[in-house]
Amino acid sequence: MKSANLGKRKEEKKDPGKPVGGSYPPTPIRISRATRTVIAISVAALILFVCWMVPDALIMLLGGITLAIILSFPVQLLSRFIPRGLAILFSFLLLIALLSLLVASIIPVLVEQFTSLVNAIPGFVNRANETLTDILVPLEERGVISQSPEEFLNDIGSDLVDAAQSVAQGILGGTFGILSSTIGFAIALFGIIFISAYLLVDTRRVKAAFIIASPHRYRRDVRELWHSFGYSLSRYLAGLALSMSVQGLVSALALVALGIPYALLLGLWVAFTAVLPYIGAWLGAIPAVLIALAVSPTQALLVALLFFLIQQLEGNFLTPRIQSQALGVHPIIVFLAVIIGAGMFGILGAIFAVPALAVFRVLFDFFRVRLTTRPTEKPGEPAKDSPGP
């Protein structure tokens, strides 16, 4: 025992900075605040550059977070009765079962209707030409248009043929692109599932890392910020699912009642465009009105009236409900956010504009009540909050 203690004392004398039986303590690297700011800005710029060059990574991350938030509801419900790991597994199996049921029951009908629509396009075009001719003849007689209805329709037809040929050439010439896109979609889908699964499994660890990364005095506030993010995004996704379901279902049922063909396909298109607030209702109406116009002008007017009512439902009830629960901003700001997102990043920018606005609103509310400025002090004067002499 004496020899062992003597050996430890010798080690301490040789290297007093090294603890006995352990490694060296980390040596702090002192940097200035300016250097820290430059490093933070450089890291943020690098992240933005990577997202710009590899947008699939950002899509996987956002998709994984979205799927994790959606599945968090059944996971929390099932976790009351079974272990969390099994709850996550059952939630994914339930999602796969629902998707398989939709694919088995709805996809064949959609494919059949889409194929029938493609085959019926020439007949629709002929009937639309007849309807437009009946409308244009009185306009020509009154001198509203200078061309004859035949010349007017021929010009439109030639433009449509040129556009169709360009699209067909792009499709035929882009076989490799379609194949690579399919592979890319499969990889992105796998990445979304992978990220969402790990977020659900390691929710507590991710939350703890998010809180511990902040200074100790702000951890209570950071925990509140975490919960605000979860509440806002979950409310937005729930409201969006409600809006898409209501608009798609109402459209499909109303089109069936009006006798418009391909009602299920058109209803699915309306549900898809409902992702875009305010704009989506008008985009969803275009194919339905065109198909109804090929049936009869009266049907086209009824369909246009139908989608006007749907737009009123979406603009005055559904979207304001989503905003009040998740965003809390004026509809004009939401509309401008969608326009700006579409102008900067295309359709993906328009889709992610509203959830990004929800995140910015949470950050704004978080910092609005916390950021303060120190009062300026003149030389020789005591601070306002300091006691006098």
C-alpha positions, 0 to 999 in steps of 0.5 A: 500500500505504501509503495502504491501511494508513493507511486501516485505521489510521484505521478502527481509531482511529475505532472501535477495538472493531471488528476490521478486515475483520470484524463486531463481536464479540457483547457478553455480556448478564449475567444472574443465576442467578435470572433464568436459572432463571426463563427456563428455567422459562418456556420449559419451561412454554411448551413444555408449554402448546403440547403441551397445546393442540396434541397433534398436534405432540407425536404427530408428534415422538414418532412421528417419533423412533420411526420413525427409531429403527426405521429406524436398524437397516436404515439402519446395515446398508445403510450398510456397503455403500452411501452413507447417503443411499441407505440411508435411501431404500432403508429407506423404500422397503422400509417402503412395500413391506412396508406395501403388501404387508400392505394388499394381502394382509391388509386385504381379508381383514380387511374381509371378516371385519369385514363378515361379523362385523357381519352375524352380530351378530344371530345371535350375540345370539340364540345368546347369549340362549339360552345365558344363558337356560340358565344363568339358569334354574337360578339363578332356581330356586335364588333366586340372582336375583330376576328371571326370565331373560326380564326380566333379558335384556330389561333388558340388551338395552334397555341395549345398544340404547340404547348402540348408538343413541347410538353410531350417532347419534354416527357419523351426526352426525359425518361432518364430524368423521370427514372432518377426522380423516382429514385430520388423520391424513394430516397427522400421518402426513406429519409423522411421515415428514418428521421421521423422514427428517430425523432419519435424514439429520441424525443426526450434526448433531442429536447434535452440537447436543445435545452442544454445547448442554451445558457443555464439562466435561459433554460426555462425560457428555451423549454417554453420555446420548445413547447411553443414550437410543438403547439403551433406546428401541431395545431397548424398541421391539424387545421391543414388536414381539416381544411384539405379533407373538407374542401376535397370531400365537399368538392367531390360530393358536389360535383357528383351531385351536379353530374360532372364526370371524374368527380373523385379525381377533381376532388383529390386535386382540390384537396391537394391545392388546399395546401395553399391558403386562399390561392388553392381554392381558385387553382382547384376550380380550374380543371372542374370548370373546364370539364363542366364547360365541355358539358354545358355552359350552365354546368360550368356556371354552377361549378364556378358558383360551387367553387366560389362558395368553397372559397368563401368557406375556406377563406372565411372559416377554415383558414382563419381558424388555422391562423387563430390557432397556429399563426395569429397573424393577419390574412394579408400577411399569410397571403403575402408569405405564400406569394413570396415563398412561391416567387423565391422557391417555387411550389415548395416555397408556397407549401412551406411558407405558412409553417415557416411563418408559424415558426417566425411568429413563435420566435417573434413572440418569444423575443418580443417579451424578452429583448430589452435595451439598456438606457444610454448614459451620459458621461458623468451622470449616474445610471437611472436605476442606480441610487443617488449620492 
